Amino acid sequence: MSWINDLDALASAGVIDFDAPAYIYGTKPRYYGNPAFETIPPNLPKPQQPQSDIFDKNPTPVKNPSWKKWLFGALATGGIIFGASKLKFVKKLFKKINLANLKTIPSKIINGVKTGWQKLLKFLKIKP
């Protein structure tokens, strides 16, 4: 006996209740349940080859509309801000921030980029 016949015999005896060889080969099952061993067809159907290689770029079965995504993002952001506002160390941090110094940040960034560019030109020995 072959392993296919052995698995068919197990199915007819009630140990398993499906066509195990067809499952292993990936073909269409010949029977379901526990048929009599004599009624099981001896040959397995040939597995079907795909006609072409395909790659599904969007395998997600759920397609949420964009308004749901935006609403969820807004609620999540609001929840994070609300939760952070209830923490004591965040309140202390906001009291320490000097708003006058925040206005000078863009000029500090621009000056830092300019000095970095000059250092790069000096390192590469390129004269402007």
The first five atom37 places (N, CA, C, CB, O) and aatype in JSON, in Angstrom:
{
  "aatype": [12, 15, 17, 9, 2, 3, 10, 3, 0, 10, 0, 15, 0, 7, 19, 9, 3, 13, 3, 0, 14, 0, 18, 9, 18, 7, 16, 11, 14, 1, 18, 18, 7, 2, 14, 0, 13, 6, 16, 9, 14, 14, 2, 10, 14, 11, 14, 5, 5, 14, 5, 15, 3, 9, 13, 3, 11, 2, 14, 16, 14, 19, 11, 2, 14, 15, 17, 11, 11, 17, 10, 13, 7, 0, 10, 0, 16, 7, 7, 9, 9, 13, 7, 0, 15, 11, 10, 11, 13, 19, 11, 11, 10, 13, 11, 11, 9, 2, 10, 0, 2, 10, 11, 16, 9, 14, 15, 11, 9, 9, 2, 7, 19, 11, 16, 7, 17, 5, 11, 10, 10, 11, 13, 10, 11, 9, 11, 14],
  "atom_mask": [
    [1, 1, 1, 1, 1],
    [1, 1, 1, 1, 1],
    [1, 1, 1, 1, 1],
    [1, 1, 1, 1, 1],
    [1, 1, 1, 1, 1],
    [1, 1, 1, 1, 1],
    [1, 1, 1, 1, 1],
    [1, 1, 1, 1, 1],
    [1, 1, 1, 1, 1],
    [1, 1, 1, 1, 1],
    [1, 1, 1, 1, 1],
    [1, 1, 1, 1, 1],
    [1, 1, 1, 1, 1],
    [1, 1, 1, 0, 1],
    [1, 1, 1, 1, 1],
    [1, 1, 1, 1, 1],
    [1, 1, 1, 1, 1],
    [1, 1, 1, 1, 1],
    [1, 1, 1, 1, 1],
    [1, 1, 1, 1, 1],
    [1, 1, 1, 1, 1],
    [1, 1, 1, 1, 1],
    [1, 1, 1, 1, 1],
    [1, 1, 1, 1, 1],
    [1, 1, 1, 1, 1],
    [1, 1, 1, 0, 1],
    [1, 1, 1, 1, 1],
    [1, 1, 1, 1, 1],
    [1, 1, 1, 1, 1],
    [1, 1, 1, 1, 1],
    [1, 1, 1, 1, 1],
    [1, 1, 1, 1, 1],
    [1, 1, 1, 0, 1],
    [1, 1, 1, 1, 1],
    [1, 1, 1, 1, 1],
    [1, 1, 1, 1, 1],
    [1, 1, 1, 1, 1],
    [1, 1, 1, 1, 1],
    [1, 1, 1, 1, 1],
    [1, 1, 1, 1, 1],
    [1, 1, 1, 1, 1],
    [1, 1, 1, 1, 1],
    [1, 1, 1, 1, 1],
    [1, 1, 1, 1, 1],
    [1, 1, 1, 1, 1],
    [1, 1, 1, 1, 1],
    [1, 1, 1, 1, 1],
    [1, 1, 1, 1, 1],
    [1, 1, 1, 1, 1],
    [1, 1, 1, 1, 1],
    [1, 1, 1, 1, 1],
    [1, 1, 1, 1, 1],
    [1, 1, 1, 1, 1],
    [1, 1, 1, 1, 1],
    [1, 1, 1, 1, 1],
    [1, 1, 1, 1, 1],
    [1, 1, 1, 1, 1],
    [1, 1, 1, 1, 1],
    [1, 1, 1, 1, 1],
    [1, 1, 1, 1, 1],
    [1, 1, 1, 1, 1],
    [1, 1, 1, 1, 1],
    [1, 1, 1, 1, 1],
    [1, 1, 1, 1, 1],
    [1, 1, 1, 1, 1],
    [1, 1, 1, 1, 1],
    [1, 1, 1, 1, 1],
    [1, 1, 1, 1, 1],
    [1, 1, 1, 1, 1],
    [1, 1, 1, 1, 1],
    [1, 1, 1, 1, 1],
    [1, 1, 1, 1, 1],
    [1, 1, 1, 0, 1],
    [1, 1, 1, 1, 1],
    [1, 1, 1, 1, 1],
    [1, 1, 1, 1, 1],
    [1, 1, 1, 1, 1],
    [1, 1, 1, 0, 1],
    [1, 1, 1, 0, 1],
    [1, 1, 1, 1, 1],
    [1, 1, 1, 1, 1],
    [1, 1, 1, 1, 1],
    [1, 1, 1, 0, 1],
    [1, 1, 1, 1, 1],
    [1, 1, 1, 1, 1],
    [1, 1, 1, 1, 1],
    [1, 1, 1, 1, 1],
    [1, 1, 1, 1, 1],
    [1, 1, 1, 1, 1],
    [1, 1, 1, 1, 1],
    [1, 1, 1, 1, 1],
    [1, 1, 1, 1, 1],
    [1, 1, 1, 1, 1],
    [1, 1, 1, 1, 1],
    [1, 1, 1, 1, 1],
    [1, 1, 1, 1, 1],
    [1, 1, 1, 1, 1],
    [1, 1, 1, 1, 1],
    [1, 1, 1, 1, 1],
    [1, 1, 1, 1, 1],
    [1, 1, 1, 1, 1],
    [1, 1, 1, 1, 1],
    [1, 1, 1, 1, 1],
    [1, 1, 1, 1, 1],
    [1, 1, 1, 1, 1],
    [1, 1, 1, 1, 1],
    [1, 1, 1, 1, 1],
    [1, 1, 1, 1, 1],
    [1, 1, 1, 1, 1],
    [1, 1, 1, 1, 1],
    [1, 1, 1, 1, 1],
    [1, 1, 1, 0, 1],
    [1, 1, 1, 1, 1],
    [1, 1, 1, 1, 1],
    [1, 1, 1, 1, 1],
    [1, 1, 1, 0, 1],
    [1, 1, 1, 1, 1],
    [1, 1, 1, 1, 1],
    [1, 1, 1, 1, 1],
    [1, 1, 1, 1, 1],
    [1, 1, 1, 1, 1],
    [1, 1, 1, 1, 1],
    [1, 1, 1, 1, 1],
    [1, 1, 1, 1, 1],
    [1, 1, 1, 1, 1],
    [1, 1, 1, 1, 1],
    [1, 1, 1, 1, 1],
    [1, 1, 1, 1, 1]
  ],
  "atom_positions": [
    [[0.82, -1.18, 0.0], [0.0, 0.0, 0.0], [0.87, 1.25, 0.0], [-0.94, 0.0, 1.2], [1.99, 1.24, 0.51]],
    [[0.35, 2.3, -0.57], [1.07, 3.56, -0.6], [0.56, 4.46, 0.54], [0.91, 4.26, -1.98], [-0.42, 4.12, 1.21]],
    [[1.2, 5.56, 0.73], [0.78, 6.47, 1.8], [-0.58, 7.07, 1.49], [1.82, 7.59, 2.0], [-1.33, 7.42, 2.4]],
    [[-0.9, 7.2, 0.2], [-2.22, 7.72, -0.18], [-3.3, 6.73, 0.25], [-2.3, 7.97, -1.71], [-4.32, 7.13, 0.81]],
    [[-3.08, 5.45, -0.02], [-4.05, 4.44, 0.39], [-4.14, 4.36, 1.92], [-3.66, 3.06, -0.18], [-5.22, 4.13, 2.46]],
    [[-3.01, 4.55, 2.6], [-3.03, 4.52, 4.06], [-3.88, 5.66, 4.62], [-1.59, 4.6, 4.61], [-4.67, 5.44, 5.55]],
    [[-3.74, 6.85, 4.08], [-4.54, 7.97, 4.55], [-6.02, 7.79, 4.18], [-4.01, 9.29, 3.97], [-6.9, 8.18, 4.94]],
    [[-6.29, 7.2, 2.99], [-7.67, 6.92, 2.62], [-8.29, 5.89, 3.55], [-7.75, 6.43, 1.17], [-9.48, 5.97, 3.88]],
    [[-7.49, 4.91, 3.97], [-7.99, 3.91, 4.9], [-8.29, 4.54, 6.27], [-6.96, 2.77, 5.06], [-9.27, 4.17, 6.92]],
    [[-7.46, 5.48, 6.69], [-7.73, 6.19, 7.95], [-9.03, 6.99, 7.85], [-6.55, 7.12, 8.3], [-9.8, 7.05, 8.81]],
    [[-9.27, 7.59, 6.68], [-10.5, 8.35, 6.5], [-11.72, 7.43, 6.52], [-10.46, 9.15, 5.18], [-12.74, 7.76, 7.11]],
    [[-11.62, 6.27, 5.87], [-12.77, 5.37, 5.85], [-13.01, 4.75, 7.23], [-12.56, 4.26, 4.81], [-14.13, 4.36, 7.55]],
    [[-11.95, 4.65, 8.06], [-12.11, 4.09, 9.4], [-12.63, 5.13, 10.39], [-10.79, 3.53, 9.88], [-12.99, 4.78, 11.51]],
    [[-12.66, 6.4, 10.0], [-13.18, 7.44, 10.88], [-12.14, 8.13, 11.71], [0.0, 0.0, 0.0], [-12.48, 8.91, 12.6]],
    [[-10.86, 7.87, 11.46], [-9.81, 8.52, 12.23], [-9.68, 9.99, 11.79], [-8.46, 7.78, 12.05], [-9.55, 10.89, 12.63]],
    [[-9.71, 10.22, 10.5], [-9.74, 11.57, 9.96], [-10.99, 11.7, 9.11], [-8.44, 11.88, 9.12], [-11.55, 10.7, 8.66]],
    [[-11.45, 12.93, 8.88], [-12.71, 13.07, 8.15], [-12.58, 13.98, 6.93], [-13.78, 13.6, 9.08], [-13.5, 14.75, 6.63]],
    [[-11.44, 13.89, 6.24], [-11.26, 14.66, 5.01], [-10.25, 13.93, 4.13], [-10.79, 16.11, 5.31], [-9.62, 12.96, 4.55]],
    [[-10.1, 14.43, 2.91], [-9.19, 13.83, 1.94], [-7.79, 14.39, 2.19], [-9.65, 14.11, 0.46], [-7.42, 15.42, 1.62]],
    [[-7.02, 13.73, 3.04], [-5.69, 14.2, 3.43], [-4.71, 14.24, 2.26], [-5.14, 13.33, 4.53], [-3.96, 15.21, 2.15]],
    [[-4.66, 13.23, 1.38], [-3.71, 13.32, 0.26], [-4.0, 14.52, -0.66], [-3.75, 12.04, -0.55], [-3.07, 15.17, -1.15]],
    [[-5.27, 14.8, -0.9], [-5.6, 15.96, -1.73], [-5.2, 17.25, -1.03], [-7.11, 15.97, -2.07], [-4.77, 18.2, -1.68]],
    [[-5.33, 17.28, 0.28], [-4.92, 18.46, 1.05], [-3.41, 18.64, 0.95], [-5.36, 18.33, 2.53], [-2.93, 19.76, 0.8]],
    [[-2.66, 17.56, 1.04], [-1.2, 17.63, 0.97], [-0.75, 18.09, -0.4], [-0.57, 16.27, 1.3], [0.15, 18.92, -0.52]],
    [[-1.38, 17.56, -1.45], [-1.02, 17.94, -2.81], [-1.6, 19.28, -3.22], [-1.49, 16.88, -3.78], [-1.15, 19.86, -4.21]],
    [[-2.57, 19.79, -2.5], [-3.19, 21.05, -2.84], [-4.16, 20.95, -4.0], [0.0, 0.0, 0.0], [-4.29, 21.89, -4.79]],
    [[-4.84, 19.83, -4.11], [-5.8, 19.63, -5.19], [-7.22, 19.61, -4.63], [-5.51, 18.33, -5.95], [-7.43, 19.69, -3.42]],
    [[-8.18, 19.49, -5.54], [-9.59, 19.43, -5.14], [-9.84, 18.1, -4.42], [-10.54, 19.57, -6.4], [-9.41, 17.05, -4.89]],
    [[-10.52, 18.14, -3.27], [-10.75, 16.9, -2.52], [-11.66, 15.94, -3.28], [-11.35, 17.21, -1.15], [-12.59, 16.35, -3.98]],
    [[-11.38, 14.66, -3.13], [-12.18, 13.63, -3.78], [-13.41, 13.26, -2.95], [-11.34, 12.38, -4.04], [-14.4, 12.77, -3.49]],
    [[-13.35, 13.48, -1.66], [-14.46, 13.13, -0.78], [-14.38, 13.96, 0.49], [-14.45, 11.62, -0.44], [-13.35, 14.56, 0.8]],
    [[-15.48, 13.97, 1.22], [-15.56, 14.59, 2.54], [-16.13, 13.57, 3.5], [-16.44, 15.89, 2.52], [-16.93, 12.72, 3.11]],
    [[-15.71, 13.64, 4.74], [-16.26, 12.72, 5.72], [-15.56, 11.38, 5.72], [0.0, 0.0, 0.0], [-14.34, 11.3, 5.51]],
    [[-16.34, 10.32, 5.94], [-15.78, 8.98, 6.06], [-16.47, 8.02, 5.08], [-15.92, 8.47, 7.51], [-17.35, 7.26, 5.49]],
    [[-16.09, 8.04, 3.8], [-16.71, 7.12, 2.85], [-16.13, 5.71, 3.01], [-16.53, 7.62, 1.41], [-15.09, 5.51, 3.64]],
    [[-16.82, 4.76, 2.43], [-16.29, 3.39, 2.44], [-15.01, 3.35, 1.61], [-17.35, 2.36, 1.88], [-14.9, 4.06, 0.61]],
    [[-14.06, 2.54, 2.03], [-12.75, 2.49, 1.37], [-12.87, 2.07, -0.09], [-11.81, 1.53, 2.12], [-12.1, 2.53, -0.94]],
    [[-13.82, 1.2, -0.4], [-13.97, 0.7, -1.76], [-14.5, 1.77, -2.72], [-14.91, -0.5, -1.76], [-14.27, 1.69, -3.92]],
    [[-15.19, 2.78, -2.2], [-15.79, 3.79, -3.07], [-14.86, 4.99, -3.31], [-17.09, 4.28, -2.48], [-15.21, 5.88, -4.08]],
    [[-13.7, 5.02, -2.68], [-12.78, 6.14, -2.85], [-12.06, 5.98, -4.18], [-11.75, 6.23, -1.67], [-11.49, 4.91, -4.43]],
    [[-12.06, 7.01, -5.06], [-11.34, 6.91, -6.32], [-9.84, 6.78, -6.08], [-11.63, 8.13, -7.21], [-9.29, 7.44, -5.2]],
    [[-9.16, 5.94, -6.85], [-7.74, 5.69, -6.59], [-6.81, 6.82, -7.03], [-7.32, 4.42, -7.27], [-5.72, 6.97, -6.47]],
    [[-7.2, 7.6, -8.0], [-6.29, 8.62, -8.54], [-6.63, 10.02, -8.0], [-6.35, 8.63, -10.08], [-7.8, 10.4, -7.91]],
    [[-5.61, 10.75, -7.66], [-5.78, 12.14, -7.23], [-5.86, 13.04, -8.47], [-4.62, 12.59, -6.28], [-5.17, 12.78, -9.45]],
    [[-6.67, 14.08, -8.44], [-6.67, 15.01, -9.56], [-5.36, 15.79, -9.61], [-7.86, 15.99, -9.47], [-4.71, 16.0, -8.58]],
    [[-4.98, 16.2, -10.78], [-3.74, 16.97, -10.95], [-3.94, 18.38, -10.4], [-3.31, 17.02, -12.46], [-5.0, 18.98, -10.6]],
    [[-2.95, 18.92, -9.71], [-3.08, 20.3, -9.22], [-3.04, 21.28, -10.39], [-1.96, 20.63, -8.2], [-2.3, 21.08, -11.35]],
    [[-3.85, 22.33, -10.29], [-3.88, 23.32, -11.35], [-2.78, 24.34, -11.13], [-5.25, 24.01, -11.42], [-2.61, 24.88, -10.03]],
    [[-2.04, 24.6, -12.19], [-1.0, 25.62, -12.14], [-1.61, 26.98, -12.45], [0.15, 25.28, -13.13], [-2.52, 27.07, -13.28]],
    [[-1.14, 28.02, -11.82], [-1.67, 29.35, -12.16], [-1.27, 29.73, -13.58], [-1.16, 30.41, -11.16], [-0.21, 29.33, -14.07]],
    [[-2.12, 30.52, -14.23], [-1.86, 30.92, -15.61], [-0.72, 31.93, -15.69], [-3.13, 31.5, -16.24], [0.04, 31.94, -16.65]],
    [[-0.61, 32.79, -14.68], [0.48, 33.77, -14.66], [0.81, 34.09, -13.21], [0.09, 35.07, -15.45], [0.0, 33.87, -12.31]],
    [[2.0, 34.61, -13.02], [2.4, 35.03, -11.68], [1.69, 36.33, -11.36], [3.94, 35.21, -11.57], [1.73, 37.29, -12.13]],
    [[1.03, 36.35, -10.21], [0.33, 37.56, -9.8], [0.75, 37.91, -8.38], [-1.21, 37.38, -9.9], [1.04, 37.03, -7.57]],
    [[0.78, 39.18, -8.11], [1.09, 39.67, -6.77], [0.02, 40.68, -6.41], [2.52, 40.3, -6.69], [-0.09, 41.72, -7.04]],
    [[-0.76, 40.36, -5.4], [-1.83, 41.25, -4.98], [-1.24, 42.34, -4.09], [-2.96, 40.47, -4.24], [-0.8, 42.06, -2.98]],
    [[-1.24, 43.57, -4.59], [-0.64, 44.67, -3.84], [-1.52, 45.13, -2.7], [-0.36, 45.83, -4.76], [-1.02, 45.76, -1.77]],
    [[-2.8, 44.83, -2.73], [-3.72, 45.31, -1.7], [-4.48, 44.11, -1.12], [-4.71, 46.36, -2.28], [-5.64, 43.89, -1.47]],
    [[-3.83, 43.35, -0.23], [-4.5, 42.16, 0.3], [-5.47, 42.44, 1.44], [-3.48, 41.19, 0.75], [-6.1, 41.51, 1.94]],
    [[-5.61, 43.7, 1.87], [-6.48, 43.98, 3.02], [-7.94, 43.83, 2.62], [-6.21, 45.38, 3.57], [-8.37, 44.45, 1.64]],
    [[-8.71, 43.05, 3.34], [-10.12, 42.88, 2.99], [-10.99, 44.06, 3.42], [-10.65, 41.62, 3.63], [-12.08, 44.24, 2.88]],
    [[-10.52, 44.88, 4.37], [-11.31, 45.99, 4.86], [-10.82, 47.27, 4.2], [-11.23, 46.1, 6.41], [-9.62, 47.57, 4.23]],
    [[-11.73, 48.01, 3.61], [-11.37, 49.27, 2.98], [-12.15, 50.39, 3.66], [-11.66, 49.24, 1.44], [-13.29, 50.7, 3.29]],
    [[-11.53, 51.0, 4.67], [-12.18, 52.08, 5.41], [-12.14, 53.36, 4.59], [-11.5, 52.29, 6.78], [-11.12, 53.66, 3.95]],
    [[-13.22, 54.12, 4.6], [-13.18, 55.42, 3.9], [-12.28, 56.39, 4.64], [-14.61, 56.01, 3.78], [-11.99, 56.23, 5.83]],
    [[-11.83, 57.41, 3.91], [-10.85, 58.33, 4.49], [-11.43, 59.14, 5.65], [-10.32, 59.27, 3.43], [-10.68, 59.52, 6.56]],
    [[-12.73, 59.41, 5.65], [-13.28, 60.21, 6.75], [-13.18, 59.47, 8.07], [-14.75, 60.58, 6.47], [-13.02, 60.09, 9.12]],
    [[-13.26, 58.12, 8.02], [-13.11, 57.34, 9.26], [-11.67, 57.41, 9.76], [-13.53, 55.87, 9.04], [-11.43, 57.49, 10.97]],
    [[-10.72, 57.38, 8.84], [-9.32, 57.45, 9.23], [-9.01, 58.82, 9.85], [-8.41, 57.19, 8.02], [-8.32, 58.9, 10.87]],
    [[-9.52, 59.9, 9.23], [-9.28, 61.24, 9.76], [-9.95, 61.4, 11.12], [-9.79, 62.3, 8.79], [-9.37, 62.0, 12.03]],
    [[-11.16, 60.88, 11.27], [-11.86, 60.99, 12.55], [-11.12, 60.23, 13.65], [-13.29, 60.45, 12.43], [-10.97, 60.73, 14.76]],
    [[-10.65, 59.03, 13.32], [-9.89, 58.26, 14.31], [-8.6, 58.99, 14.67], [-9.57, 56.86, 13.77], [-8.24, 59.04, 15.85]],
    [[-7.9, 59.56, 13.69], [-6.67, 60.3, 13.97], [-6.93, 61.51, 14.86], [0.0, 0.0, 0.0], [-6.15, 61.79, 15.77]],
    [[-8.03, 62.23, 14.59], [-8.35, 63.4, 15.4], [-8.7, 62.99, 16.83], [-9.52, 64.18, 14.78], [-8.27, 63.64, 17.78]],
    [[-9.48, 61.93, 16.98], [-9.84, 61.46, 18.32], [-8.61, 60.97, 19.08], [-10.88, 60.35, 18.24], [-8.47, 61.24, 20.27]],
    [[-7.73, 60.25, 18.4], [-6.53, 59.75, 19.06], [-5.63, 60.9, 19.47], [-5.77, 58.79, 18.13], [-5.08, 60.9, 20.58]],
    [[-5.46, 61.89, 18.6], [-4.64, 63.05, 18.94], [-5.24, 63.82, 20.11], [-4.49, 63.98, 17.73], [-4.53, 64.23, 21.02]],
    [[-6.55, 64.01, 20.07], [-7.22, 64.7, 21.18], [-7.07, 63.94, 22.49], [0.0, 0.0, 0.0], [-6.86, 64.55, 23.54]],
    [[-7.17, 62.64, 22.43], [-7.01, 61.83, 23.63], [-5.6, 61.92, 24.19], [0.0, 0.0, 0.0], [-5.42, 61.96, 25.41]],
    [[-4.61, 61.94, 23.31], [-3.22, 62.04, 23.78], [-2.98, 63.41, 24.4], [-2.24, 61.8, 22.61], [-2.34, 63.51, 25.44]],
    [[-3.48, 64.46, 23.77], [-3.3, 65.81, 24.32], [-4.03, 65.94, 25.65], [-3.82, 66.87, 23.32], [-3.48, 66.51, 26.6]],
    [[-5.23, 65.42, 25.75], [-5.98, 65.49, 27.01], [-5.26, 64.71, 28.11], [-7.41, 64.93, 26.82], [-5.15, 65.19, 29.24]],
    [[-4.77, 63.52, 27.78], [-4.05, 62.73, 28.78], [-2.77, 63.4, 29.22], [0.0, 0.0, 0.0], [-2.42, 63.37, 30.4]],
    [[-2.05, 64.02, 28.27], [-0.81, 64.7, 28.63], [-1.08, 65.92, 29.48], [-0.04, 65.1, 27.38], [-0.27, 66.27, 30.34]],
    [[-2.23, 66.59, 29.26], [-2.53, 67.79, 30.05], [-2.83, 67.44, 31.51], [-3.72, 68.53, 29.44], [-2.72, 68.3, 32.38]],
    [[-3.2, 66.21, 31.78], [-3.5, 65.81, 33.15], [-2.27, 65.38, 33.94], [-4.5, 64.69, 33.14], [-2.35, 65.16, 35.15]],
    [[-1.12, 65.25, 33.26], [0.1, 64.86, 33.95], [0.75, 66.08, 34.6], [1.08, 64.17, 32.97], [0.77, 67.16, 34.0]],
    [[1.27, 65.92, 35.82], [1.83, 67.04, 36.57], [3.11, 67.58, 35.95], [2.09, 66.61, 38.0], [3.31, 68.79, 35.9]],
    [[3.98, 66.69, 35.46], [5.26, 67.18, 34.94], [5.06, 67.95, 33.63], [6.23, 66.0, 34.72], [5.88, 68.8, 33.3]],
    [[4.0, 67.67, 32.89], [3.72, 68.43, 31.67], [3.28, 69.85, 32.03], [2.65, 67.73, 30.81], [3.66, 70.81, 31.36]],
    [[2.48, 69.98, 33.08], [2.06, 71.31, 33.51], [3.25, 72.13, 33.97], [1.02, 71.21, 34.63], [3.33, 73.32, 33.67]],
    [[4.18, 71.51, 34.7], [5.38, 72.22, 35.15], [6.25, 72.61, 33.97], [6.18, 71.35, 36.13], [6.87, 73.68, 33.99]],
    [[6.31, 71.77, 32.96], [7.11, 72.05, 31.77], [6.57, 73.27, 31.02], [7.14, 70.83, 30.85], [7.34, 74.1, 30.56]],
    [[5.25, 73.37, 30.9], [4.65, 74.51, 30.21], [4.86, 75.81, 30.98], [3.15, 74.26, 29.99], [4.95, 76.88, 30.38]],
    [[4.94, 75.72, 32.3], [5.19, 76.93, 33.08], [6.62, 77.42, 32.89], [4.92, 76.66, 34.56], [6.87, 78.62, 33.0]],
    [[7.57, 76.52, 32.61], [8.97, 76.89, 32.44], [9.27, 77.44, 31.05], [9.86, 75.69, 32.71], [10.29, 78.1, 30.87]],
    [[8.43, 77.2, 30.08], [8.69, 77.64, 28.71], [8.5, 79.14, 28.6], [7.77, 76.9, 27.71], [7.47, 79.69, 29.01]],
    [[9.49, 79.79, 28.04], [9.44, 81.24, 27.82], [9.03, 81.45, 26.36], [10.83, 81.94, 28.15], [9.77, 81.07, 25.45]],
    [[7.87, 82.04, 26.14], [7.36, 82.21, 24.79], [8.17, 83.2, 23.97], [5.92, 82.65, 24.84], [8.17, 83.12, 22.74]],
    [[8.87, 84.13, 24.61], [9.69, 85.09, 23.88], [10.87, 84.39, 23.2], [10.2, 86.19, 24.83], [11.29, 84.79, 22.12]],
    [[11.39, 83.34, 23.84], [12.51, 82.61, 23.23], [12.06, 81.75, 22.05], [13.18, 81.73, 24.28], [12.88, 81.42, 21.19]],
    [[10.8, 81.4, 21.98], [10.32, 80.58, 20.87], [10.37, 81.34, 19.55], [8.9, 80.11, 21.14], [10.5, 80.72, 18.49]],
    [[10.27, 82.67, 19.59], [10.29, 83.46, 18.37], [11.68, 83.5, 17.74], [9.82, 84.87, 18.65], [11.81, 83.75, 16.54]],
    [[12.72, 83.27, 18.53], [14.09, 83.33, 18.01], [14.57, 81.99, 17.44], [15.04, 83.78, 19.1], [15.65, 81.93, 16.87]],
    [[13.8, 80.93, 17.58], [14.22, 79.6, 17.11], [14.45, 79.57, 15.6], [13.17, 78.56, 17.5], [15.46, 79.01, 15.18]],
    [[13.56, 80.12, 14.75], [13.83, 80.06, 13.32], [15.12, 80.77, 12.9], [12.67, 80.66, 12.56], [15.84, 80.28, 12.03]],
    [[15.42, 81.9, 13.52], [16.67, 82.59, 13.17], [17.88, 81.79, 13.63], [16.7, 83.99, 13.78], [18.91, 81.8, 12.96]],
    [[17.77, 81.1, 14.76], [18.87, 80.26, 15.23], [19.09, 79.09, 14.27], [18.58, 79.73, 16.66], [20.23, 78.69, 14.02]],
    [[18.03, 78.54, 13.74], [18.15, 77.44, 12.79], [18.82, 77.92, 11.5], [16.76, 76.82, 12.48], [19.7, 77.25, 10.98]],
    [[18.4, 79.07, 11.0], [18.97, 79.62, 9.77], [20.45, 79.93, 9.96], [18.21, 80.89, 9.33], [21.26, 79.61, 9.09]],
    [[20.81, 80.53, 11.07], [22.22, 80.82, 11.34], [23.04, 79.54, 11.47], [22.36, 81.65, 12.63], [24.18, 79.49, 11.01]],
    [[22.47, 78.51, 12.08], [23.18, 77.23, 12.2], [23.41, 76.59, 10.84], [0.0, 0.0, 0.0], [24.47, 76.01, 10.6]],
    [[22.42, 76.68, 9.94], [22.59, 76.12, 8.6], [23.66, 76.89, 7.84], [21.25, 76.15, 7.82], [24.48, 76.29, 7.14]],
    [[23.67, 78.22, 7.97], [24.66, 79.04, 7.27], [26.08, 78.72, 7.75], [24.37, 80.53, 7.48], [26.98, 78.57, 6.93]],
    [[26.27, 78.62, 9.07], [27.61, 78.32, 9.58], [28.03, 76.9, 9.21], [27.65, 78.5, 11.11], [29.21, 76.66, 8.93]],
    [[27.09, 75.97, 9.19], [27.41, 74.6, 8.77], [27.81, 74.55, 7.31], [0.0, 0.0, 0.0], [28.7, 73.79, 6.93]],
    [[27.15, 75.36, 6.47], [27.47, 75.4, 5.04], [28.86, 76.0, 4.85], [26.4, 76.22, 4.26], [29.64, 75.52, 4.02]],
    [[29.19, 77.05, 5.61], [30.51, 77.66, 5.51], [31.6, 76.69, 5.95], [30.57, 78.95, 6.35], [32.68, 76.63, 5.35]],
    [[31.33, 75.92, 7.0], [32.31, 74.92, 7.45], [32.5, 73.83, 6.41], [31.86, 74.3, 8.78], [33.62, 73.35, 6.2]],
    [[31.42, 73.44, 5.74], [31.52, 72.43, 4.69], [32.33, 72.95, 3.51], [30.12, 71.99, 4.22], [33.17, 72.23, 2.98]],
    [[32.09, 74.18, 3.11], [32.87, 74.76, 2.02], [34.33, 74.9, 2.39], [32.3, 76.12, 1.62], [35.21, 74.68, 1.56]],
    [[34.6, 75.26, 3.64], [35.98, 75.39, 4.11], [36.66, 74.02, 4.14], [36.02, 76.03, 5.51], [37.83, 73.89, 3.8]],
    [[35.91, 72.99, 4.54], [36.46, 71.63, 4.58], [36.77, 71.13, 3.18], [35.49, 70.67, 5.27], [37.78, 70.46, 2.96]],
    [[35.9, 71.44, 2.23], [36.11, 71.0, 0.85], [37.02, 71.96, 0.08], [34.77, 70.85, 0.13], [37.37, 71.69, -1.07]],
    [[37.39, 73.08, 0.71], [38.28, 74.1, 0.12], [37.71, 74.67, -1.16], [39.65, 73.52, -0.14], [38.43, 74.83, -2.15]],
    [[36.43, 74.98, -1.13], [35.77, 75.61, -2.26], [35.5, 77.05, -1.87], [34.43, 74.86, -2.66], [34.94, 77.33, -0.81]],
    [[35.92, 77.96, -2.73], [35.7, 79.37, -2.45], [34.4, 79.81, -3.1], [36.88, 80.24, -2.96], [34.16, 79.52, -4.27]],
    [[33.56, 80.51, -2.35], [32.27, 80.93, -2.93], [32.43, 82.06, -3.94], [31.33, 81.38, -1.83], [31.44, 82.52, -4.51]]
  ]
}
